[in-house]
């Protein structure tokens, strides 16, 4: 899944109200209650950002990738852009 991150203060819903659930002891995910599309992820460990699914945007092509993260667990058939920074787990130092 492709995500991008923004500070919570820079994010707002423009239409509808998502549903949410605790996906771990520190994380909350939201989704569309009508179709089930995953929308966001937020964590108490990273309170300075909210992650948003690119595929849920009206114009996803406007969000260009800046890095690949968690590549240590990618499936063997996934082909990544070699020109992007790559991180085995999280964004170490990013």
WONORCOR-V916976 format. One record per residue. N is the residue number from 1. RES is the residue in three letters. D_FIRST is the distance of its C-alpha to the first C-alpha in Angstrom with 2 decimals. Layout:
n=N res=RES d_first=D_FIRST
n=N res=RES d_first=D_FIRST
//
This chain:
n=1 res=UNK d_first=0.00
n=2 res=UNK d_first=3.78
n=3 res=UNK d_first=6.54
n=4 res=UNK d_first=10.26
n=5 res=UNK d_first=13.14
n=6 res=UNK d_first=16.61
n=7 res=UNK d_first=19.70
n=8 res=UNK d_first=20.24
n=9 res=UNK d_first=23.45
n=10 res=UNK d_first=21.75
n=11 res=UNK d_first=19.63
n=12 res=UNK d_first=21.12
n=13 res=UNK d_first=20.49
n=14 res=UNK d_first=22.33
n=15 res=UNK d_first=22.58
n=16 res=UNK d_first=22.58
n=17 res=UNK d_first=21.92
n=18 res=UNK d_first=18.76
n=19 res=UNK d_first=19.24
n=20 res=UNK d_first=18.17
n=21 res=UNK d_first=18.38
n=22 res=UNK d_first=18.71
n=23 res=UNK d_first=15.99
n=24 res=UNK d_first=18.05
n=25 res=UNK d_first=21.32
n=26 res=UNK d_first=19.85
n=27 res=UNK d_first=16.66
n=28 res=UNK d_first=16.40
n=29 res=UNK d_first=13.67
n=30 res=UNK d_first=14.53
n=31 res=UNK d_first=14.05
n=32 res=UNK d_first=16.20
n=33 res=UNK d_first=19.31
n=34 res=UNK d_first=20.14
n=35 res=UNK d_first=17.15
n=36 res=UNK d_first=14.80
n=37 res=UNK d_first=11.80
n=38 res=UNK d_first=9.76
n=39 res=UNK d_first=10.98
n=40 res=UNK d_first=11.44
n=41 res=UNK d_first=11.86
n=42 res=UNK d_first=15.13
n=43 res=UNK d_first=17.08
n=44 res=UNK d_first=20.81
n=45 res=UNK d_first=20.26
n=46 res=UNK d_first=18.73
n=47 res=UNK d_first=20.73
n=48 res=UNK d_first=20.82
n=49 res=UNK d_first=17.28
n=50 res=UNK d_first=14.96
n=51 res=UNK d_first=11.20
n=52 res=UNK d_first=10.23
n=53 res=UNK d_first=7.29
n=54 res=UNK d_first=8.23
n=55 res=UNK d_first=8.30
n=56 res=UNK d_first=10.80
n=57 res=UNK d_first=13.15
n=58 res=UNK d_first=16.34
n=59 res=UNK d_first=16.11
n=60 res=UNK d_first=12.62
n=61 res=UNK d_first=14.46
n=62 res=UNK d_first=16.31
n=63 res=UNK d_first=13.64
n=64 res=UNK d_first=13.99
n=65 res=UNK d_first=12.07
n=66 res=UNK d_first=14.39
n=67 res=UNK d_first=13.16
n=68 res=UNK d_first=10.94
n=69 res=UNK d_first=10.77
n=70 res=UNK d_first=10.90
n=71 res=UNK d_first=11.93
n=72 res=UNK d_first=14.61
n=73 res=UNK d_first=12.58
n=74 res=UNK d_first=10.72
n=75 res=UNK d_first=12.07
n=76 res=UNK d_first=15.25
n=77 res=UNK d_first=14.59
n=78 res=UNK d_first=11.65
n=79 res=UNK d_first=13.58
n=80 res=UNK d_first=12.95
n=81 res=UNK d_first=15.08
n=82 res=UNK d_first=18.05
n=83 res=UNK d_first=19.19
n=84 res=UNK d_first=16.46
n=85 res=UNK d_first=17.09
n=86 res=UNK d_first=15.40
n=87 res=UNK d_first=15.33
n=88 res=UNK d_first=15.57
n=89 res=UNK d_first=14.44
n=90 res=UNK d_first=14.24
n=91 res=UNK d_first=15.57
n=92 res=UNK d_first=19.09
n=93 res=UNK d_first=21.40
n=94 res=UNK d_first=18.90
//
